[in-house]
Amino acid sequence: MPMDQDTIAAIATPIGQAGIGIVRISGPLCLTIAQKIFRPRKSVPAIQSHRLYLGDLCDPASGKPIDEVLVSFMRAPLTYTREDVVEINSHSGYMLLSKILDILLAQGARLARPGEFTLRAFLNGRIDLTQAEAVVDLINCRSERGLCLASQHVRGAFGEEIEALRQKAIHVLAQAEAAIDFPEAETDEVFREQGQEEIGNDLISPIESLIGACEGRIWVDGIHTVIAGRVNAGKSSLLNRLLNEERAIVTAIPGTTRDVIESSLTIEGIPIRLIDTAGFRSVKDEVERLGIALARRKLAEADFVLIVIDQSRPLGQDDLDIVRQLQGKPALIVINKIDLPSRLHEGAGAETLALFPSVRISALTGQGLDPLKKAMKDILLGGRVEPVSSHAAPNARHRHALNRSLECFRGAALKIKEDAPMEIVALELKSGLDALGEITGETTTEEVLESIFSQFCLGK
């Protein structure tokens, strides 16, 4: 992806009423634009780098001051983008920040694209691609543990692990290519004796460990958890009880919930994205039917499911269908309404409930809520007391690249064992090396970069 020489500008703080708002500029025209619109409170011979100046921001078109601001100019390369950067600290408000941005655009800057400041930091060699992606994780993380993992990635911990693997892969590949170029020196025989073990210990085993650490992403992304069950089982009441607020409307009328309701919370330290869905039943109403169809899609996408069963009614076919279709997916059966007499024994198929662990609660009174939270933690962490301690928490893109590199390195080791031509071994090693390079950005395509940075907000 080529780097253009435009000077870019964007609002870097959330738009809204606040004490401070920041507008950021990066590129060759930064200082020129700042000198046109900023009047320091005290006369200075020249604006110096990495100093903060108090003054008025003025509209060159009218000459009128817009706001009292603090302006900092940071000269390349000691900046976030490794370009000249200006940051304007003003009071925060939608109209004010928009006006400042409009003035900057009128003076020759252009509006930055999502993530363009971080993209420039990557293209200018200040950070690798894992660090760039970690910036998004740092902003979006949903738990203290996730914050710690994202912070380690921003500092380059994961990128350093991948780079160390790349250097080992380069070393092994160099030996294989030497065996191809100098067969008379018996390098082929030496490499075949040592190469398979070296690939296994230095490449395959560490990559398997990194792939195993992918479960650490739950601390960054959160667990996509769906509350499912038939109508009037108490799903919305459970949502409200877990959130400790009236987030969903609760009535005795079947089919009250027709759309999905999503909220975030932390349970036992685990970040949860909780989704309440429409109750399952046979319906003719088109709106409710669409709600149930959406609920089925959410179930298919869920990382974890809370199956709510109303014990005050006989077990129904809708209950059994939900339980059966979730076989193979992490789930917990929540027997609700224990404040009422149980009639579950009156229905057939009670043995189906044994497919998943279960807890008994009353969403109305809150009884059983603590055991529910503990059961959720036990299932989601697989019985571990402490979260994953590895510095690495590969995302889906990293995991895909790691799996491809692992497949290639396993292939190279197998080809050595089968006494295949060394050219084939080298090709497998080169492919594995390229897959590792995609993680840090050494061999990443422009299409992948556009996909990654499109996830960023404006101003970052």
C-alpha positions as CSV (number, residue, x, y, z in Angstrom):
1,M,0.0,0.0,0.0
2,P,1.7,3.2,-1.1
3,M,2.0,6.1,1.3
4,D,0.7,9.4,0.1
5,Q,2.0,12.8,1.1
6,D,-1.3,14.3,2.1
7,T,-1.7,16.1,5.4
8,I,-4.6,14.4,7.2
9,A,-6.8,15.6,10.0
10,A,-9.5,14.1,12.2
11,I,-11.2,14.5,15.6
12,A,-9.3,12.1,17.9
13,T,-11.7,12.1,20.9
14,P,-15.3,11.0,21.1
15,I,-17.7,13.7,19.9
16,G,-19.8,15.0,22.8
17,Q,-19.9,17.3,25.7
18,A,-16.7,17.0,27.7
19,G,-13.9,19.0,29.2
20,I,-11.4,18.5,26.4
21,G,-11.5,17.5,22.8
22,I,-8.5,16.8,20.6
23,V,-8.1,17.3,16.8
24,R,-5.1,15.6,15.3
25,I,-3.1,16.6,12.1
26,S,-0.3,14.5,10.5
27,G,1.8,15.3,7.4
28,P,4.1,17.9,5.8
29,L,1.7,20.9,6.1
30,C,1.1,20.5,9.9
31,L,3.2,23.4,11.1
32,T,2.2,25.7,8.2
33,I,-1.5,25.1,9.0
34,A,-0.9,25.6,12.7
35,Q,0.8,28.9,12.1
36,K,-2.1,30.2,10.0
37,I,-4.8,29.4,12.6
38,F,-3.1,29.6,16.0
39,R,-2.2,32.8,17.9
40,P,0.0,32.1,20.9
41,R,-0.9,34.0,24.1
42,K,2.7,35.0,24.5
43,S,4.8,36.0,21.6
44,V,7.3,33.3,20.6
45,P,10.0,33.5,17.8
46,A,9.1,30.0,16.6
47,I,7.0,27.0,17.7
48,Q,9.3,24.4,19.0
49,S,8.8,20.6,18.8
50,H,7.3,18.7,21.7
51,R,6.1,21.8,23.6
52,L,2.6,22.9,24.6
53,Y,1.5,26.4,23.7
54,L,-1.6,28.3,25.1
55,G,-3.4,30.6,22.7
56,D,-6.4,31.3,20.5
57,L,-7.5,29.2,17.5
58,C,-8.8,31.6,14.9
59,D,-10.7,31.2,11.6
60,P,-8.4,32.7,8.9
61,A,-11.5,33.5,6.8
62,S,-12.9,36.0,9.4
63,G,-10.0,36.5,11.7
64,K,-12.2,35.8,14.7
65,P,-11.1,33.5,17.6
66,I,-13.0,30.2,17.9
67,D,-11.7,28.9,21.2
68,E,-8.9,29.1,23.7
69,V,-6.7,26.0,23.0
70,L,-3.5,24.3,23.8
71,V,-1.4,23.4,20.7
72,S,1.5,21.0,20.4
73,F,3.8,20.5,17.4
74,M,5.8,17.3,17.2
75,R,8.5,17.0,14.6
76,A,9.1,13.8,12.7
77,P,10.3,11.1,13.4
78,L,9.6,11.3,17.1
79,T,5.8,11.1,16.7
80,Y,3.0,8.5,16.5
81,T,3.1,8.4,12.7
82,R,6.8,9.3,12.2
83,E,5.5,12.4,10.4
84,D,5.1,15.9,11.6
85,V,2.1,16.0,13.9
86,V,0.0,18.8,15.4
87,E,-2.6,18.2,18.2
88,I,-5.1,20.9,19.1
89,N,-6.6,20.5,22.6
90,S,-9.9,22.5,22.7
91,H,-13.0,22.4,24.7
92,S,-15.2,19.5,23.6
93,G,-18.6,19.8,21.8
94,Y,-19.9,18.6,18.5
95,M,-20.2,22.1,16.9
96,L,-16.8,23.3,18.2
97,L,-14.8,20.3,17.1
98,S,-16.5,20.1,13.8
99,K,-15.7,23.8,13.2
100,I,-12.0,23.3,14.0
101,L,-11.9,20.4,11.7
102,D,-13.6,22.4,8.9
103,I,-11.0,25.1,9.3
104,L,-8.1,22.6,9.0
105,L,-9.6,21.1,5.9
106,A,-10.0,24.6,4.4
107,Q,-6.3,25.2,5.0
108,G,-5.1,22.2,2.9
109,A,-5.6,19.1,5.1
110,R,-7.9,16.3,4.1
111,L,-10.1,14.2,6.3
112,A,-8.3,11.1,7.5
113,R,-9.7,7.7,6.7
114,P,-10.5,5.2,9.5
115,G,-7.2,4.1,11.1
116,E,-5.0,6.2,8.8
117,F,-2.9,7.6,11.5
118,T,-2.0,4.1,12.7
119,L,-1.7,2.9,9.1
120,R,1.0,5.6,8.6
121,A,2.7,4.5,11.8
122,F,2.9,0.9,10.3
123,L,3.9,1.9,6.8
124,N,6.6,4.2,8.3
125,G,8.1,1.3,10.3
126,R,7.2,2.6,13.8
127,I,5.1,-0.4,14.6
128,D,4.4,-3.9,13.1
129,L,1.0,-5.1,12.1
130,T,0.4,-7.0,15.4
131,Q,0.9,-3.7,17.3
132,A,-1.4,-1.9,15.0
133,E,-4.2,-4.4,15.5
134,A,-3.5,-4.3,19.3
135,V,-4.5,-0.6,19.2
136,V,-8.0,-1.6,18.3
137,D,-7.9,-4.3,21.0
138,L,-6.8,-1.7,23.6
139,I,-9.7,0.5,22.7
140,N,-12.3,-2.3,22.5
141,C,-11.1,-4.7,25.3
142,R,-13.8,-5.7,27.8
143,S,-11.9,-6.8,30.8
144,E,-8.9,-5.9,33.0
145,R,-7.1,-9.1,31.8
146,G,-7.9,-8.2,28.2
147,L,-6.4,-4.7,28.8
148,C,-3.2,-6.3,30.0
149,L,-3.0,-8.6,27.0
150,A,-3.7,-5.8,24.5
151,S,-1.1,-3.6,26.3
152,Q,1.5,-6.3,25.9
153,H,0.7,-6.6,22.2
154,V,1.0,-2.8,21.7
155,R,4.4,-2.9,23.3
156,G,5.3,-5.6,20.7
157,A,5.4,-8.8,22.9
158,F,3.5,-10.9,20.3
159,G,5.3,-9.4,17.4
160,E,8.6,-10.3,19.0
161,E,7.5,-13.9,19.4
162,I,6.6,-14.1,15.7
163,E,9.8,-12.4,14.6
164,A,11.8,-14.9,16.7
165,L,10.0,-17.7,14.9
166,R,10.7,-16.1,11.5
167,Q,14.4,-15.9,12.2
168,K,14.4,-19.6,13.1
169,A,12.5,-20.4,10.0
170,I,15.0,-18.3,7.9
171,H,17.9,-20.2,9.5
172,V,16.4,-23.6,8.7
173,L,15.5,-22.5,5.2
174,A,19.1,-21.3,4.6
175,Q,20.3,-24.7,5.6
176,A,17.9,-26.4,3.1
177,E,18.9,-24.0,0.3
178,A,22.6,-24.6,1.1
179,A,21.9,-28.4,0.7
180,I,20.4,-27.6,-2.7
181,D,23.3,-25.4,-3.9
182,F,26.2,-27.5,-2.6
183,P,25.2,-31.2,-2.8
184,E,28.8,-32.3,-3.1
185,A,29.6,-30.9,0.4
186,E,27.3,-33.5,2.0
187,T,25.1,-30.6,3.4
188,D,22.0,-32.5,2.2
189,E,22.9,-35.5,4.4
190,V,23.7,-33.3,7.4
191,F,20.5,-31.3,7.0
192,R,18.3,-34.5,6.7
193,E,19.8,-35.8,10.0
194,Q,19.2,-32.6,11.9
195,G,16.6,-30.6,10.1
196,Q,13.5,-32.6,11.0
197,E,14.3,-32.3,14.8
198,E,15.1,-28.6,14.4
199,I,11.9,-27.9,12.6
200,G,9.9,-29.8,15.3
201,N,11.6,-28.1,18.3
202,D,12.1,-24.6,17.0
203,L,9.0,-24.1,14.8
204,I,6.3,-26.7,15.1
205,S,6.2,-26.9,18.9
206,P,6.2,-23.1,19.6
207,I,3.5,-22.5,16.9
208,E,1.3,-25.2,18.5
209,S,1.7,-23.4,21.8
210,L,0.7,-20.0,20.2
211,I,-2.4,-21.6,18.6
212,G,-3.3,-23.0,22.0
213,A,-3.1,-19.5,23.5
214,C,-5.9,-18.3,21.1
215,E,-8.4,-19.0,24.0
216,G,-6.9,-15.9,25.6
217,R,-8.9,-13.8,23.1
218,I,-11.9,-14.2,25.4
219,W,-10.3,-11.6,27.7
220,V,-10.1,-9.1,24.8
221,D,-13.2,-9.8,22.7
222,G,-15.6,-11.1,25.3
223,I,-17.8,-14.2,25.1
224,H,-20.7,-14.0,22.7
225,T,-23.5,-15.4,25.0
226,V,-27.1,-16.0,23.8
227,I,-30.0,-16.5,26.2
228,A,-32.4,-18.9,24.5
229,G,-35.6,-20.7,25.4
230,R,-39.3,-20.9,24.6
231,V,-41.7,-18.0,25.2
232,N,-42.2,-16.9,28.8
233,A,-39.4,-19.0,30.2
234,G,-37.9,-16.0,31.9
235,K,-35.1,-15.0,29.4
236,S,-35.6,-11.3,29.7
237,S,-36.0,-11.5,33.4
238,L,-32.7,-13.3,33.5
239,L,-31.1,-10.6,31.4
240,N,-32.3,-7.9,33.7
241,R,-31.2,-9.8,36.8
242,L,-27.7,-10.3,35.4
243,L,-27.4,-6.7,34.4
244,N,-29.1,-5.5,37.6
245,E,-31.3,-3.1,35.6
246,E,-34.5,-3.2,33.6
247,R,-32.9,-3.6,30.2
248,A,-35.6,-5.7,28.6
249,I,-39.4,-5.4,28.9
250,V,-40.9,-8.3,30.9
251,T,-44.6,-9.1,30.7
252,A,-46.8,-12.3,30.9
253,I,-47.8,-11.8,27.3
254,P,-46.1,-14.5,25.1
255,G,-43.8,-13.1,22.4
256,T,-43.0,-9.8,24.1
257,T,-39.4,-10.0,23.0
258,R,-39.3,-9.9,19.2
259,D,-35.9,-8.5,18.5
260,V,-32.5,-9.2,20.0
261,I,-31.4,-7.1,23.0
262,E,-27.6,-7.0,23.6
263,S,-25.7,-5.7,26.6
264,S,-22.1,-6.1,27.9
265,L,-21.2,-7.1,31.5
266,T,-18.4,-8.9,33.4
267,I,-19.2,-12.1,35.2
268,E,-16.5,-13.5,37.6
269,G,-14.0,-11.3,35.7
270,I,-15.0,-12.7,32.3
271,P,-16.2,-10.1,29.7
272,I,-19.6,-11.2,28.4
273,R,-21.6,-10.0,25.4
274,L,-25.1,-11.0,26.5
275,I,-27.9,-11.3,24.0
276,D,-31.6,-11.9,24.8
277,T,-33.6,-13.4,22.0
278,A,-37.2,-14.0,21.0
279,G,-38.9,-17.1,22.6
280,F,-39.2,-20.2,20.4
281,R,-42.7,-21.4,19.5
282,S,-44.9,-21.9,16.4
283,V,-46.3,-18.6,15.3
284,K,-48.3,-17.0,12.5
285,D,-47.4,-13.4,13.3
286,E,-44.8,-12.2,10.7
287,V,-42.9,-9.9,13.1
288,E,-42.5,-12.6,15.8
289,R,-41.6,-15.2,13.1
290,L,-38.8,-12.9,11.9
291,G,-37.7,-12.5,15.6
292,I,-37.5,-16.2,16.0
293,A,-35.5,-16.6,12.8
294,L,-33.1,-14.0,14.0
295,A,-32.8,-15.9,17.3
296,R,-31.8,-19.1,15.5
297,R,-29.1,-17.2,13.6
298,K,-27.8,-15.8,16.9
299,L,-27.7,-19.3,18.4
300,A,-25.6,-20.5,15.5
301,E,-23.1,-17.7,16.0
302,A,-22.9,-17.9,19.8
303,D,-19.8,-18.9,21.7
304,F,-21.9,-19.9,24.7
305,V,-25.6,-20.4,25.3
306,L,-27.8,-20.1,28.4
307,I,-30.8,-22.4,27.8
308,V,-33.6,-21.2,30.0
309,I,-36.2,-23.8,31.1
310,D,-39.4,-22.8,32.9
311,Q,-39.8,-25.5,35.7
312,S,-43.4,-24.3,36.4
313,R,-44.5,-25.8,33.1
314,P,-44.1,-29.4,31.7
315,L,-41.1,-29.8,29.5
316,G,-42.2,-28.9,26.0
317,Q,-41.0,-29.9,22.5
318,D,-39.6,-26.4,22.0
319,D,-37.4,-26.9,25.1
320,L,-36.1,-30.3,23.8
321,D,-35.5,-29.0,20.3
322,I,-33.3,-26.1,21.6
323,V,-31.2,-28.5,23.8
324,R,-30.7,-31.0,21.0
325,Q,-29.7,-28.5,18.4
326,L,-27.0,-27.2,20.6
327,Q,-25.1,-30.5,21.1
328,G,-21.4,-29.8,20.6
329,K,-21.6,-26.1,21.6
330,P,-20.8,-24.9,25.2
331,A,-24.0,-24.3,27.0
332,L,-25.6,-24.3,30.4
333,I,-29.2,-25.2,31.2
334,V,-30.8,-22.6,33.5
335,I,-33.8,-24.1,35.4
336,N,-35.8,-21.0,36.1
337,K,-38.8,-20.1,38.4
338,I,-37.7,-22.3,41.3
339,D,-39.9,-20.1,43.5
340,L,-42.9,-21.9,41.9
341,P,-43.8,-25.7,42.1
342,S,-42.0,-27.8,39.5
343,R,-43.9,-29.5,36.7
344,L,-41.0,-30.7,34.6
345,H,-41.7,-34.3,35.5
346,E,-45.0,-34.1,33.7
347,G,-43.3,-33.8,30.3
348,A,-41.5,-36.4,28.3
349,G,-37.8,-36.2,27.4
350,A,-36.4,-35.1,30.8
351,E,-33.3,-37.2,30.1
352,T,-32.4,-34.7,27.3
353,L,-31.6,-32.1,30.0
354,A,-28.6,-34.3,31.0
355,L,-26.8,-33.3,27.8
356,F,-25.6,-30.1,29.5
357,P,-24.7,-29.1,33.1
358,S,-27.5,-27.2,34.8
359,V,-28.3,-24.7,37.6
360,R,-31.5,-23.8,39.3
361,I,-32.5,-20.1,39.8
362,S,-35.3,-17.7,40.2
363,A,-34.8,-14.7,37.9
364,L,-37.6,-13.0,39.8
365,T,-36.1,-13.2,43.3
366,G,-32.4,-13.6,42.4
367,Q,-32.1,-17.0,44.2
368,G,-29.4,-19.1,42.7
369,L,-27.7,-16.2,40.8
370,D,-24.2,-16.7,42.4
371,P,-24.1,-20.5,41.6
372,L,-25.2,-19.5,38.0
373,K,-22.2,-17.1,37.7
374,K,-19.8,-19.7,39.1
375,A,-21.1,-22.4,36.7
376,M,-20.7,-20.0,33.7
377,K,-17.1,-19.3,34.8
378,D,-16.3,-23.0,35.2
379,I,-17.5,-23.8,31.7
380,L,-16.0,-20.8,30.0
381,L,-12.5,-21.3,31.6
382,G,-12.6,-25.1,31.4
383,G,-12.0,-25.4,35.1
384,R,-8.8,-23.3,35.1
385,V,-8.3,-21.1,38.2
386,E,-6.2,-18.5,36.4
387,P,-6.6,-17.1,32.9
388,V,-4.1,-17.8,30.2
389,S,-0.7,-16.4,31.2
390,S,1.0,-16.3,27.8
391,H,1.8,-12.9,26.4
392,A,0.1,-14.1,23.1
393,A,-3.6,-13.9,22.4
394,P,-3.8,-14.4,18.6
395,N,-6.8,-13.0,16.9
396,A,-8.7,-14.9,14.1
397,R,-6.3,-13.5,11.4
398,H,-3.2,-14.5,13.4
399,R,-4.7,-18.0,14.1
400,H,-5.4,-18.6,10.4
401,A,-1.8,-17.7,9.5
402,L,-0.4,-19.7,12.3
403,N,-2.3,-22.8,11.2
404,R,-1.1,-22.4,7.7
405,S,2.5,-22.0,8.8
406,L,2.1,-25.0,11.1
407,E,0.8,-27.1,8.2
408,C,3.8,-26.0,6.0
409,F,6.4,-26.8,8.6
410,R,4.8,-30.2,9.4
411,G,4.9,-30.8,5.7
412,A,8.6,-29.9,5.5
413,A,9.4,-32.3,8.4
414,L,7.5,-35.1,6.7
415,K,9.2,-34.5,3.3
416,I,12.6,-34.8,5.0
417,K,11.4,-38.1,6.7
418,E,10.2,-39.4,3.3
419,D,13.5,-38.4,1.7
420,A,11.8,-36.1,-0.8
421,P,13.8,-33.7,-3.0
422,M,15.3,-30.8,-1.0
423,E,13.6,-28.3,-3.4
424,I,10.2,-29.5,-2.1
425,V,11.3,-29.2,1.5
426,A,12.6,-25.7,0.9
427,L,9.3,-24.7,-0.8
428,E,7.3,-25.9,2.3
429,L,9.6,-23.9,4.6
430,K,9.3,-20.8,2.4
431,S,5.5,-21.0,2.5
432,G,5.6,-21.4,6.3
433,L,7.9,-18.4,6.5
434,D,5.6,-16.3,4.3
435,A,2.6,-17.2,6.5
436,L,4.4,-16.0,9.6
437,G,5.3,-12.8,7.8
438,E,1.6,-12.1,7.2
439,I,1.1,-11.8,10.9
440,T,3.6,-8.9,11.4
441,G,3.0,-7.4,8.0
442,E,6.2,-8.5,6.3
443,T,4.3,-10.2,3.5
444,T,0.7,-8.9,3.9
445,T,-1.3,-7.8,0.9
446,E,-2.9,-4.4,0.4
447,E,-6.3,-6.0,0.6
448,V,-5.6,-7.4,4.1
449,L,-4.3,-4.0,5.3
450,E,-7.4,-2.3,4.1
451,S,-9.6,-4.9,5.9
452,I,-7.6,-4.4,9.2
453,F,-7.5,-0.6,9.2
454,S,-11.1,-0.2,8.2
455,Q,-12.0,-1.5,11.7
456,F,-10.4,1.6,13.3
457,C,-12.3,4.7,14.2
458,L,-11.5,8.1,12.7
459,G,-8.7,9.9,14.4
460,K,-6.7,6.8,15.3
